[in-house]
Amino acid sequence: PGLPPGRRRDGRCGGTGGGGVGWGLHVSARPSPPSFWKHLPAVLAAGVCSVLGPAPQTRGREPAGARRVTRLLSDARFVLAVGSAVFDAMFNGGMATTSTEIELPDVEPAAFLALLKCCSAALSQACREARSCPGSQAGGGRSRWSRLRRSGLHCVLSPGFLPPGACPVGLGRPRGCSVWAPWPPRDLNSMAARRQARLFDEPQLASLCLENIDKNTADAITAEGFTDIDLDTLVAVLERDTLGIREVRLFSAVVRWSEAECQRQQLPVTPENKRKVLGKALALIRFPLMTIEEFAAGPAQSGILVDREVVSLFLHFTVNPKPRVDFIDRPRCCLRGKECSINRFQQVESRWGYSGTSDRIRFSVNKRIFVVGFGLYGSIHGPTDYQVNIQIIHTDSNTVLGQNDTGFSCDGSASTFRVMFKEPVEVLPNVNYTACATLKGPDSHYGTKGLRKVTHESPTTGAKTCFTFCYAAGNNNGTSVEDGQIPEVIFYT
């Protein structure tokens, strides 16, 4: 009586089968105060540290790693029970296990060892502080977190992500490892942690990981362990519109993953099997965003695409109007937030002709934005296909900052039709730019009663983006502030 649940008088952990380790301590038989767990003597912390000592030599054919892990899990019962109510209930509660070994299948050994070292270091420090300052919250949240971060618990957030509730109390927020980190794990950690977050139903961590992959895409896909992620995680990444990398590099990484997956499934590494293991992920690669040179040098010769797909993509790159392809042509704009657009005309009229001259309009904005495309008017004669080249030019230097040779289909209505750049074009505040569109096709609608200043206000933040339009001197096919083409600018802030 008076001993903490599951503790024997010789200081060993509870349970059967000799799973505990002797610490050489004598726990008083007097009733323990309610704050027993917060005021462990320093000698106990010293004993806890001994758990992390060298492992005994293995015998026979058993791999060295297996003996180390088994001993670690067995000897660490006391450390975990002291630090976590979940583990305390597992080892010492009314439904405590009687097994001499407890398997933790969702935690890798290296990450679990890092967790135990954190427990030991923080517990030792907390005990010293508790002795010098009884009754206080030793250490403070910030200092505990600093020790935790230095000790490498960020490793636990990647391959060894721990389920909520299994983490020690007093080392951070009580809801679990997934909410401790004020910074998202980087690169490969984000890939692995995203998978674990999905398994443990942690949408907040999953969202953090995907956002971080957006910011560090190149590092994430070139990390050594990228090929170890599962197909669902790969698909979740490829679905993103905000990856900061060129599509040809993304394709190369996906090919590496497919080769590793063939080996995991014990399949010959052939183009056919690569396509098979990729499954739905192949359709998420945006081949139309590549240049024709990138496509010809890589995907077209990889054997992963069938002949029909290769031919249709080459036609997409070389002819106008462009045929439809089975792959997404929406840009990965590397931007977060909501797409915005402004329209500078108040009325639409009919019959605007084209003879090879570009429609041009100058503009400036009051803040930094990224232009991803224009909205253009289509034919007055019903459904029609147009060929178009769009550009954004730095007016003072006459430098082309972004351009795309493409096409669009219209339905004969007075609506605008989206024509997008392959990559976002950065537009700086209070700098003059020229929007340019060269169309080939029949007469179209056009805008009138144009506005010199157009303001877009964010519905969520209330932030205002102000556009100022000016006449572009020279050949402009008649487009001006008052009337003409290029009614819409599509952008992100």
C-alpha positions in Angstrom: 0.0 0.0 0.0 1.2 3.5 -0.8 3.3 2.5 -3.7 2.4 3.9 -7.1 0.4 1.4 -9.1 2.5 -1.3 -10.6 5.7 -0.5 -8.7 7.3 -3.2 -6.6 9.4 -2.4 -3.5 12.6 -3.3 -5.3 12.0 -0.5 -7.8 11.3 -2.7 -10.7 8.5 -2.0 -13.2 5.2 -3.8 -12.8 3.9 -6.5 -15.1 4.9 -10.2 -15.4 7.7 -12.0 -17.0 10.5 -9.8 -15.7 10.0 -7.0 -18.2 11.3 -4.4 -15.8 14.9 -3.5 -14.9 16.3 -3.2 -11.4 17.2 0.4 -10.5 18.7 -0.3 -7.0 16.2 2.2 -5.5 13.9 1.8 -2.5 10.6 3.6 -2.8 9.1 4.6 0.5 6.1 2.7 1.7 4.5 5.8 3.1 1.4 7.1 1.1 2.5 9.2 -1.9 1.2 12.7 -2.1 -0.9 13.6 -5.2 2.1 15.5 -6.7 4.2 12.3 -6.6 4.7 12.4 -10.4 5.8 16.0 -10.4 8.4 15.7 -7.7 10.5 12.7 -8.5 13.9 12.7 -6.7 16.9 13.4 -8.8 18.3 9.9 -8.1 15.3 8.5 -9.9 16.2 10.6 -13.0 19.7 9.2 -12.8 18.3 5.7 -12.9 16.1 6.6 -15.8 19.2 7.8 -17.8 20.7 4.3 -17.4 18.0 2.9 -19.6 19.7 4.5 -22.6 23.0 2.8 -21.9 24.7 0.4 -24.3 22.8 -2.7 -25.3 24.1 -6.1 -24.4 25.9 -8.2 -27.1 23.6 -10.3 -29.2 23.9 -14.0 -29.7 23.2 -16.4 -32.5 21.7 -15.2 -35.8 19.5 -12.5 -34.4 20.2 -9.2 -36.0 21.8 -6.7 -33.7 19.0 -4.1 -34.3 16.3 -6.6 -33.2 18.0 -7.3 -29.8 18.5 -3.6 -29.2 14.9 -2.7 -30.0 13.5 -5.5 -27.9 15.6 -4.5 -24.9 14.8 -0.9 -25.4 11.0 -1.5 -25.4 11.2 -3.7 -22.3 13.6 -1.6 -20.2 11.9 1.6 -21.1 8.5 0.8 -19.4 9.4 2.8 -16.4 10.5 5.9 -18.4 7.3 5.8 -20.5 5.0 5.2 -17.6 6.5 8.2 -15.7 6.2 10.5 -18.6 2.8 9.5 -20.2 -0.6 8.7 -18.8 -1.3 6.6 -21.9 1.8 4.4 -21.3 1.2 4.3 -17.5 -2.3 2.9 -18.2 -0.9 0.4 -20.7 1.7 -1.0 -18.3 0.1 -0.5 -14.8 -3.6 0.1 -15.2 -6.5 -2.3 -14.6 -6.2 -3.7 -18.1 -2.4 -3.7 -18.2 -0.8 -6.1 -20.7 0.9 -9.3 -19.3 3.1 -9.7 -22.3 6.9 -9.4 -21.8 7.2 -7.6 -25.1 5.0 -4.8 -26.5 5.1 -4.1 -30.2 4.7 -0.5 -31.3 4.3 -1.0 -35.1 3.9 2.7 -36.0 7.1 4.0 -34.6 10.6 3.4 -36.0 13.3 2.5 -33.5 15.5 5.6 -34.2 12.6 7.9 -33.6 11.5 6.0 -30.5 15.0 6.2 -29.1 15.0 10.0 -29.7 11.7 10.2 -27.7 13.2 8.3 -24.8 16.2 10.5 -24.7 13.9 13.5 -24.6 12.0 12.0 -21.7 15.1 11.2 -19.8 16.8 14.6 -20.3 13.6 16.6 -19.5 12.8 14.4 -16.5 16.2 14.8 -15.1 16.1 18.6 -15.5 12.5 18.7 -14.1 13.6 16.8 -11.0 16.4 19.1 -10.3 14.2 22.1 -10.7 11.5 20.5 -8.6 13.9 20.0 -5.7 15.1 23.6 -5.8 11.6 25.1 -6.3 9.0 22.8 -4.8 5.4 23.2 -5.9 6.3 25.2 -9.0 6.0 24.2 -12.7 9.6 23.4 -13.3 11.4 24.6 -16.4 8.6 26.5 -18.1 7.1 25.6 -21.4 9.5 27.6 -23.5 12.7 26.1 -21.9 11.3 22.6 -22.1 10.5 23.0 -25.7 14.0 24.3 -26.4 15.5 21.2 -24.8 13.1 19.0 -26.7 13.9 20.6 -30.0 17.7 20.4 -29.4 17.4 16.7 -28.5 15.9 15.9 -31.9 12.3 15.1 -31.3 11.6 16.6 -34.8 12.7 13.1 -35.9 9.6 11.7 -34.3 7.5 13.9 -36.6 8.8 12.1 -39.7 9.2 8.4 -40.1 8.5 7.8 -36.4 5.5 10.0 -35.9 3.8 9.1 -32.6 0.0 8.8 -32.2 -1.7 11.5 -30.2 -1.6 10.9 -26.5 1.5 8.7 -26.5 3.8 11.6 -25.9 5.1 12.6 -22.5 3.4 15.1 -20.4 5.2 18.3 -19.4 7.2 18.5 -22.6 4.8 20.7 -24.6 1.2 20.9 -25.4 -0.8 18.0 -24.1 -2.6 17.0 -27.3 0.4 15.1 -28.7 3.4 15.3 -30.9 1.5 16.4 -34.0 0.7 19.8 -32.4 4.0 20.5 -30.7 5.9 21.8 -33.7 5.5 25.5 -34.5 7.5 24.8 -37.7 6.5 22.1 -40.2 9.0 19.3 -40.9 11.0 19.8 -44.0 11.7 17.9 -47.2 11.4 14.1 -46.8 10.1 14.6 -43.3 7.0 16.3 -44.8 6.4 13.4 -47.1 6.6 10.8 -44.4 4.8 12.8 -41.8 2.0 13.5 -44.2 1.4 9.8 -44.6 1.5 9.2 -40.9 -0.9 12.1 -40.3 -3.3 10.5 -42.7 -3.1 7.2 -40.9 -3.7 8.8 -37.5 -6.4 11.2 -38.8 -4.4 14.4 -38.1 -5.6 16.8 -40.8 -3.8 19.8 -39.3 -0.4 18.1 -39.5 -1.2 16.7 -43.0 -2.1 20.3 -44.2 1.2 21.7 -42.7 3.2 19.0 -44.5 1.6 19.7 -47.9 2.1 23.4 -47.5 5.8 22.8 -46.6 6.2 20.6 -49.7 4.9 23.5 -51.8 7.6 25.7 -50.4 10.4 23.1 -50.6 9.3 20.9 -53.5 12.8 20.5 -55.1 14.3 19.4 -51.8 11.4 17.1 -51.0 11.5 15.2 -54.3 15.3 14.8 -54.4 15.5 13.5 -50.8 16.8 10.0 -50.5 13.7 8.6 -49.0 11.2 10.1 -51.4 11.0 6.8 -53.2 9.7 5.2 -49.9 6.4 7.0 -49.8 3.2 5.2 -50.6 1.0 5.8 -53.7 -1.7 7.8 -51.9 0.9 10.2 -50.6 2.4 10.6 -54.1 -1.0 11.3 -55.5 -1.8 13.9 -52.9 1.4 15.7 -53.8 0.9 15.5 -57.6 -2.7 16.9 -57.2 -1.3 20.2 -55.8 -1.6 23.3 -57.9 1.1 25.1 -55.8 4.2 23.0 -56.2 7.3 25.1 -56.8 9.1 23.1 -59.4 9.1 22.6 -63.2 7.1 19.7 -64.4 10.0 17.9 -66.1 11.8 17.6 -62.8 8.7 16.3 -61.1 8.4 13.7 -63.9 11.9 12.6 -63.2 11.2 12.1 -59.5 8.0 10.1 -60.3 10.0 7.8 -62.6 12.5 7.2 -59.7 9.6 6.4 -57.4 8.1 4.0 -60.0 11.4 2.1 -60.2 11.5 1.7 -56.5 7.9 0.6 -56.4 8.6 -2.1 -59.0 11.3 -3.5 -56.8 9.1 -3.4 -53.7 6.5 -5.4 -55.7 9.2 -7.7 -57.1 8.3 -6.7 -60.7 10.9 -6.3 -63.5 11.7 -2.6 -63.9 10.2 -2.1 -67.3 8.3 0.9 -68.8 5.1 -1.2 -68.8 5.5 -2.1 -65.1 6.4 1.5 -64.2 3.2 2.7 -65.8 1.3 -0.1 -64.0 2.6 0.8 -60.5 2.0 4.6 -61.1 -1.7 4.0 -61.8 -3.7 7.1 -61.3 -0.6 9.2 -60.5 0.5 9.2 -64.2 -2.6 11.3 -65.2 -1.6 13.9 -62.6 1.7 14.8 -64.3 1.0 18.0 -66.3 2.9 17.2 -69.5 1.4 20.2 -71.4 3.3 22.5 -69.0 6.6 21.3 -70.3 8.4 22.8 -73.3 8.5 20.7 -76.5 12.3 20.2 -75.9 11.8 19.0 -72.3 9.0 16.6 -73.4 11.0 15.2 -76.4 14.1 14.6 -74.3 12.4 12.9 -71.3 8.8 11.7 -71.2 8.5 11.0 -75.0 11.5 8.5 -74.8 10.7 7.0 -71.4 8.3 4.3 -72.7 5.9 5.1 -69.9 3.5 6.9 -72.2 1.7 5.0 -75.0 2.2 6.0 -78.6 -1.3 7.7 -78.8 -0.4 9.9 -75.8 3.0 10.9 -77.2 1.4 11.9 -80.6 -1.4 13.9 -79.0 1.1 15.8 -76.8 3.4 16.6 -79.7 0.3 17.9 -81.6 -0.6 20.0 -78.5 2.9 21.5 -78.6 3.1 22.2 -82.3 -0.3 23.0 -83.9 -3.1 25.5 -83.4 -5.8 25.2 -82.5 -4.5 22.8 -79.9 -6.2 19.4 -79.6 -7.5 18.2 -76.3 -5.2 15.9 -74.3 -5.8 13.5 -71.5 -3.5 15.5 -69.1 -4.1 18.6 -67.0 -2.8 21.8 -68.6 -3.6 24.0 -65.6 -0.4 25.8 -64.4 1.1 24.9 -61.0 1.3 28.5 -60.0 3.4 28.0 -56.9 1.1 30.4 -55.1 -1.2 30.0 -52.1 -4.5 31.7 -51.6 -7.4 32.4 -53.8 -7.3 33.3 -57.4 -8.5 36.8 -58.2 -9.5 38.7 -61.4 -10.6 42.1 -62.5 -12.5 43.3 -65.5 -11.8 46.8 -66.9 -14.9 47.1 -69.1 -18.5 47.9 -68.2 -20.1 46.9 -71.5 -19.6 44.4 -74.3 -20.1 45.1 -78.1 -19.7 43.1 -81.3 -17.1 42.9 -84.1 -13.5 43.4 -83.3 -11.2 42.2 -86.1 -7.7 40.8 -86.2 -5.0 41.1 -88.9 -1.9 39.9 -87.0 -1.4 43.0 -84.9 -1.2 42.6 -81.2 -3.8 44.1 -78.8 -1.9 46.0 -76.1 -2.6 47.9 -72.9 -0.3 49.3 -70.3 -1.0 48.8 -66.6 0.5 49.1 -63.1 -0.6 48.0 -59.6 -0.2 49.3 -56.1 1.2 46.1 -54.6 3.1 43.0 -55.6 1.0 40.4 -57.5 1.5 37.3 -59.7 -0.4 37.4 -63.0 -1.3 33.9 -64.2 -3.4 34.7 -67.2 -5.8 37.0 -69.1 -9.5 36.7 -69.9 -10.1 37.4 -73.6 -13.3 37.8 -75.7 -14.3 35.2 -78.2 -16.1 35.0 -81.5 -19.4 36.6 -82.4 -20.1 33.7 -84.9 -20.7 30.9 -82.5 -18.3 28.2 -81.3 -14.8 28.9 -82.6 -11.2 28.1 -81.9 -8.6 30.8 -81.6 -4.8 30.8 -81.8 -3.2 33.3 -79.4 0.1 34.5 -78.0 0.0 36.3 -74.7 2.8 38.3 -73.2 3.6 40.6 -70.2 6.3 43.1 -71.1 8.3 45.3 -68.8 7.5 48.6 -70.5 10.6 50.6 -69.8 13.1 47.9 -70.8 10.8 46.2 -73.4 11.7 42.8 -71.7 9.3 40.0 -72.1 8.7 38.6 -68.6 6.3 35.9 -69.5 4.6 34.5 -72.6 2.7 31.5 -73.9 1.7 30.3 -77.4 -1.5 28.6 -77.0 -5.2 28.6 -78.0 -8.7 28.7 -76.6 -12.2 27.6 -77.6 -15.2 29.9 -77.3 -18.9 29.2 -77.4 -20.1 32.4 -79.2 -21.2 34.2 -76.0 -20.0 37.6 -74.8 -18.2 35.9 -71.9 -14.5 36.1 -71.4 -12.3 33.0 -71.9 -9.3 32.1 -69.8 -5.8 32.0 -71.5 -3.1 31.2 -69.0 0.7 31.6 -68.7 2.8 28.5 -68.1 4.2 30.1 -65.0 3.1 33.0 -62.9 4.6 36.4 -63.8 5.7 38.6 -60.9 4.4 42.2 -61.2 6.0 44.7 -58.8 4.2 47.8 -57.4 4.2 51.1 -59.2 6.0 49.7 -62.3 4.7 50.0 -65.8 3.9 46.8 -67.7 2.3 46.0 -71.1 -0.3 43.3 -71.5 -0.2 41.9 -75.0 -2.4 39.4 -76.9 -2.0 38.4 -80.5 -5.1 36.6 -81.8 -5.7 34.6 -85.0 -9.4 34.0 -85.7 -12.7 35.5 -86.7 -14.2 38.8 -85.5 -14.9 38.8 -81.8 -16.7 40.7 -79.1 -14.9 43.6 -77.5 -15.3 45.8 -74.4 -16.4 49.4 -74.1 -16.8 52.0 -71.4 -13.4 51.1 -70.0 -12.2 52.1 -66.5 -8.8 53.8 -66.0 -8.7 52.5 -62.4 -10.1 49.2 -61.2 -9.9 48.0 -57.5 -10.2 44.4 -56.3 -11.1 44.0 -52.6 -10.4 40.7 -50.9 -13.7 39.3 -49.5 -11.8 37.7 -46.5 -9.1 40.2 -45.6 -10.5 43.4 -47.1 -7.1 44.1 -48.7 -7.3 46.2 -51.9 -5.4 45.7 -55.1 -5.6 48.8 -57.4 -4.9 48.5 -61.2 -4.3 51.6 -63.3 -4.6 51.2 -67.1 -2.9 53.5 -69.7 -2.8 53.7 -73.5 0.0 51.7 -75.0 1.5 53.7 -77.8 2.4 52.1 -81.2 0.7 49.1 -82.8 -2.1 48.0 -80.5 -4.8 46.9 -82.9 -7.0 49.7 -81.6 -7.2 48.6 -78.0 -7.2 51.4 -75.5 -8.4 52.3 -72.0 -11.9 53.0 -73.4 -12.4 49.9 -75.6 -10.8 46.8 -77.1 -9.5 43.4 -76.0 -7.8 42.0 -72.9 -10.7 42.8 -70.6 -9.5 40.6 -67.6 -6.4 40.1 -65.6 -6.2 36.9 -63.6 -3.8 37.1 -60.6 -2.8 36.0 -57.1 -1.7 38.4 -54.4 
